[in-house]
Amino acid sequence: MRVHRVGLTVLMATIFVGSVLFASTAGATDNSSLGTASAKPVNGGNLVVEVNATWLSLDPDSPRGITIPLPVFQTLFTQESNNAITSDLALSYKFTNAGLTFVMTLRKGVSYQDGTPFNAQSAVFDLQRSFAAGTDCDGYVNGAVSNVVATGPYTVALTLTRRDAALPYVLANQYCGYMMSPTSVSTYGATVALHPVGTGPFVYASGVAGNTAILNRWSGYWGPKAHLASVTIEATPVEASEWTNLQSGQADVWSVADGVTYASQSKAAGFNVVRTAAASNNYLEISTTTAPFNNILARKAVIEAINVKTILKNVFQSEVTPVAGGPLPPAMLGFQKVVPGAVSYNPAGAEKLVQELGGSLTFTLAYMSGSSLLALLVTVEQQMLNAIPGMHVTLLPQTSAIFLQQEFTHSYQLQQTIGGSTNGDPDLLFATRFFSTAPDNEFGLMNSTVDKYIIQGEAIYNTAARAKIYQKLNDYLATKILCQDQIGSNPEFYISLKSVHNYTPNPYGWFDWSSVWMS
């Protein structure tokens, strides 16, 4: 399950071979004001933010790293809601050497929160660490970067093994673009995950691993100083408890809330409710290597047994945007072009397939516990699947740690998951989840045709031309592979007290933390 979750159609920003310059921004996002208007923001106050799941690490370069909003760090680039890439710690980039070299110019006058200068040498250290085998970033890069060197005090060059037009989006991703103090890594060694040191507007003060992070405003931040004096991030995996904490005033914000269940009563209770474009997708994840789903007929039977329209109406109350067949198509954010020949609801066909498989199809459906909405979803799916004669499914609630372990080792049969990409570039979905050599290949899929389409897409800088390649890939996955069945794209909800202002993310979950304030 991915926690950074990307619905609405947004086209990718066209990437040109050559130099790209940006206006100076500090993590620019949508800064729409929330709550009661005020002529002047108030400085001070502690913002308590509830999140849905524990985090495994606060080191961006550790496996399964940061999965919460953490303004201790900044990325090299920022991706806007229209998919444009703008500057953050890097001011510009260009592809040279026929696309096999990627050169960045970095921002001057920046330091890490421990006083270490941010420059080309520190960026090289961070990137080499990010690209190492076993990190989250390793899954996004997929071997495309062979070397990283400083070519000047504030210029860095990446040598590529193949052209990869998605690289700016990769470096706008928190798993690859966050810059961690080399001094902190050297000082704390194996415990650095408990000592995150970045260049952002807040500095990590203390916390309980996976449960609480207390952040204080950093006076040395190079950009606009934050209004908030501090931010406390708390993990409450049971969503009903998050709602209780918000009602009692123990929390100020519920980040990525269950808006389907709680939005109406939140509005009635006088809370701010922000609904952003969909940033994640509900899908059935079907193993291609584990029996019985190493047989494509079994995968097809499951997809034909699920009535997506009924789920969208009765479970998600029409809040979720339907996806018109197949894995998430080009440009992310709920692109809905119909895939000709995509498998869809057909109970008679599912029954026939079960008979072809010997009259019985028995398996488990795993999901993360803690969400009443997710529990309802899998219960409805179980009823639909068991309604097919000969099909028998058992629900398997799991902790997030066990769920993720089974996902990444392909030791599951069927999983109901919520995933997406923190970026809108299709490379960051297709390459990480379907490429044979991808560390995060979620389906155990090894298919040369899929690999061919991915490599072709990576090499094309023109957006429209890339979209055509990725549409072919999507069509192929939806008609020939059948390892994923989209239920639909979720909106993201953020519920907060009226005293909280400007807590408004863009569709990729990024905030301008310096602008958030409390009255």
Buried (B, 14 or more C-beta within 10 A) or exposed (E): BBBBBBBBEBBBBBBEBEEBEBEEBBBBBBBEEBBEEEEEBEEEBBBBBBBBBBBBBBBBBBBBBBBBBBBBBBBBBBBBBEBEBBBBBBBBBBBEEEBBBBBBBBBEEBBBBBEBEBBBBBBBBBBBBBBEEEBBBBBBBBBBBEEBEBBEEBBBBBEBEBBBBBBBBBBBBBBBBBBBBBBBBEEBEEEBBBBBBBBBBBBBEEBEBBEEBBBBBBEBBBBEEBBBBBBBBBBBBEBBBBBEBBEEEBBBBBBBBBBBBBBEEBEEEEBBBBEBBBBBBBBBBBBBBBEBBEBBBBBBBBBBBBBBEEBBEEBBBEBBBBBBBBBBBBBBBBBBBEBEEBBBBBBEBBBBBBBEBEEEBEBEBBBBBBBBBBBBBBBBBBEBBEEBEBBBBEBBBBBBEBBBBBBBEBEBBBBBBBBBBBBBBBBBBBBBBBBBEBBBBBBBBBBEEBBBBBBBBBBBBEBEEBBBBBBBBBBBBBBEBBBBBBBBBBBBBBBBBEBBBBBBBBBBBBBBBBBBBBB
